[in-house]
Amino acid sequence: MAETRLALRRFVRRRMALTGTVYLGLLILAALLAPVIAPYEPLKQDLVHMLAGPSLAHPLGTDDLGRDVLTRLLYGARLSLGAACLAVAIATVAGVPIGLVAGYLGGAIDDALMRVIDALQAFPALILAMAIAAALGPGLFNVMVAVGVVYTPRFARLVRGQVLSLREEPFVESARAAGASHARVLARHVLPNVVAPVVVQISIGVAFALLAETALSFLGVGIKPPEPSWGTDVGRGYRFMRLAPWLVFMPGTAIFLTALAFNLMGDGIRDAFDPRLSREA
Amino acid sequence: MGRFLRRRLLAVVPLLLLVTSMVFSLILLLPGDPAVALVGMEDASEEKLAAIRERMGLNRPLVVQYVSWLARLAHGDLGVSLRTGQPVTEAIRERAPITLGLALTATGFGLLAGVPLAIVAARRRGGLVDAAASGLAAFGVAVPNFWLGSMLVLVLALHLRWLPATGYVSPFESAGDAFRHMLLPTLTLGASAVAEVTRQLRSSLGEVLAADYVKTARAKGLAEGRVVAKHALRPALIPVITVAGLTISRLVSNTVVVESIFALPGLGRLNLESVLNRDFPMLQGAVLVTVLAVIAVNVLSDLLYGLVDPRIRYG
């Protein structure tokens, strides 16, 4: 507990990480409260005010169907953030057990699992995600499964590396000597010690998943219009870029700032839990 | 070096088998009857589907299908496109050089901009360039490249009219035009490479520059430029080479987006088109060639790593 409190204190002192976290907190709050705070309905068209620039009535302008960009941005945050979190949840649930088993058992099982992980990692991420999404068929959930599968090796490798060194620790050996089963040793002694690096990876993973999801939606493979999603909106806005550059600029900036914030938060958590790993050290 | 080379190349064999079987298995993920997906139409008659199953061997055991697919692959036969009827290998031969050119220029840009930036940043820790390099690295990792590309088009092509917004010109037609058309895609694709090279090299160069032997070289009165070039750069490049595979893989991934924005008819766009058209033979071929290229680059970077650092060769 004392260690967690110390880490928290170190985290709060890192200004960039704290800024990123506060931004994310506000963004999540805004996304949750979208139905209350959004000035319009996300799908409501207003053909009289198509492609209107930022004004008091529409602070971030309107799109080609006269829909309010700010409203779509707020609703889009729900879908884009939710999708990214879902993909990382899939990757965590799949990758952590693989890493635990491979690192702890070693031998042929480790070899076999790691070769599969190697093979998955050989694929360029976006291309593998696209191919899986194409095979599974369209739909947000399938795309997120695809991004989750692509990110699974990162968790598996990370956890395996941690477990390999933990396995040799005296407290693990003594638990085994005291007669604890493999499952108990893994759950009670090994798993709690890999939580911190996994949390860091989750934070950085959400940034990756957000960029992947928005790229896939931009390309027309991910979330389908008319649902408001940041990537889809950039893709649609690209067609009207000469007339209405804000259609690309606004959602693009939201994606960039959010990915940056998740990265900064991840860096901050890593430095807080293990100052030796700091990039600046 | 011979033993190292052999060991490294042997390790690729199981990887190739796994990767090819994964690409092959893409068809198994298809919901419903693969024959329906392969023919590309929902309303095909049962006789037609049966003929396809027979012709493509879909009614044989999976292992047999995989082995015969591998055998055809070994003969360079990847099937024909469901959309256009064009042989897949022909389409790949036409498009791969464009992607290769783009990837090479983007990597070149990454190195040409990243290495000097990292050197200046590492030598003046805490200075203005160092802060800029850190900012650039954070920017490069988080920026969506479809957004960066769009913004570059907006400013440099649509507003200032300095460069063409989209399109491809072969360097064999007009070298100048080809250069102008490749500039924006290269900047967009290379931005993350610049960030990655700068981040890695800055941190490893920082460590090496503080090492005792570098201090000795300085104490001997060697000029700072010579200290960096002769003594520090080579060991500092090792961590950069280790992540080169990952950087290249990310770069290849991003060619899909960049080629789409700038309407370049490369392999990345072929991947996307075959996904959107659900053209599975083409998709399998394009994915396979892309992943094989990434594996080849990874093996090369490993060999280079061994060449630069003898500890790896004999370890």
Contacts between the chains, C-beta under 8 A, distances in Angstrom:
chain1	res1	chain2	res2	distance
A	115	B	14	5.7
A	115	B	15	7.1
A	115	B	18	6.1
A	116	B	18	6.5
A	118	B	15	5.8
A	118	B	18	7.6
A	119	B	15	5.9
A	119	B	18	3.7
A	119	B	19	5.0
A	119	B	22	6.0
A	120	B	22	7.5
A	121	B	249	8.0
A	122	B	15	6.5
A	122	B	19	5.6
A	122	B	249	7.8
A	122	B	291	5.6
A	122	B	294	6.1
A	122	B	295	5.3
A	122	B	298	7.3
A	123	B	19	7.5
A	123	B	22	7.7
A	123	B	287	7.4
A	123	B	291	5.2
A	123	B	294	7.6
A	124	B	249	5.1
A	124	B	250	7.3
A	124	B	252	4.5
A	124	B	253	3.7
A	124	B	290	6.2
A	124	B	291	7.1
A	124	B	294	6.0
A	125	B	249	7.4
A	125	B	250	7.2
A	125	B	253	5.1
A	126	B	253	4.0
A	126	B	254	7.0
A	126	B	256	5.5
A	126	B	257	7.3
A	127	B	252	7.4
A	127	B	253	5.9
A	127	B	256	6.4
A	127	B	268	7.9
A	127	B	271	5.5
A	127	B	287	5.9
A	127	B	290	5.7
A	127	B	291	7.6
A	128	B	287	7.7
A	130	B	256	7.0
A	130	B	271	6.5
A	130	B	272	6.9
A	130	B	275	4.9
A	131	B	26	5.7
A	131	B	271	7.8
A	131	B	275	6.8
A	131	B	283	6.2
A	131	B	287	5.2
A	132	B	26	7.6
A	132	B	29	6.8
A	133	B	275	7.4
A	134	B	274	7.9
A	134	B	275	4.1
A	134	B	278	6.4
A	134	B	283	6.4
A	135	B	26	5.0
A	135	B	27	7.4
A	135	B	29	3.7
A	135	B	30	5.4
A	136	B	29	5.9
A	136	B	31	7.2
A	137	B	31	5.6
A	207	B	141	7.9
A	207	B	142	6.5
A	211	B	142	7.7
A	211	B	144	5.6
A	214	B	144	5.8
A	214	B	146	7.7
A	215	B	144	6.5
A	215	B	145	7.7
A	215	B	146	6.0
A	215	B	256	8.0
A	215	B	257	5.5
A	218	B	144	7.8
A	218	B	146	4.7
A	218	B	257	7.1
A	219	B	146	7.9
A	219	B	256	6.9
A	219	B	257	6.7
A	219	B	260	6.0
A	219	B	272	5.8
A	220	B	276	6.3
A	221	B	272	7.5
A	221	B	275	5.9
A	221	B	276	7.2
A	231	B	144	8.0
A	231	B	146	7.9
A	234	B	144	7.6
A	234	B	146	6.4
A	234	B	147	6.2
A	234	B	150	7.2
A	235	B	146	7.6
A	238	B	146	7.9
A	238	B	150	5.6
A	238	B	261	7.5
A	241	B	150	6.3
A	241	B	153	7.1
A	241	B	154	5.7
A	241	B	158	7.0
A	242	B	154	8.0
A	242	B	158	5.4
A	245	B	154	5.4
A	248	B	147	6.8
A	248	B	150	4.7
A	248	B	151	7.4
A	248	B	154	7.3
A	249	B	151	7.3
A	252	B	144	6.2
A	252	B	146	7.8
A	252	B	147	3.3
A	252	B	150	6.9
A	252	B	151	7.4
A	253	B	147	7.8
A	255	B	144	4.9
A	255	B	147	6.6
A	256	B	142	5.7
A	256	B	143	5.3
A	256	B	144	6.2
A	256	B	147	6.5
A	259	B	141	7.9
A	259	B	142	4.0
A	259	B	143	7.8
A	259	B	144	7.3
A	260	B	138	6.4
A	260	B	139	7.7
A	260	B	142	3.9
A	263	B	138	6.9
A	263	B	141	6.1
A	263	B	142	5.6
A	264	B	138	7.5
A	279	B	203	6.3
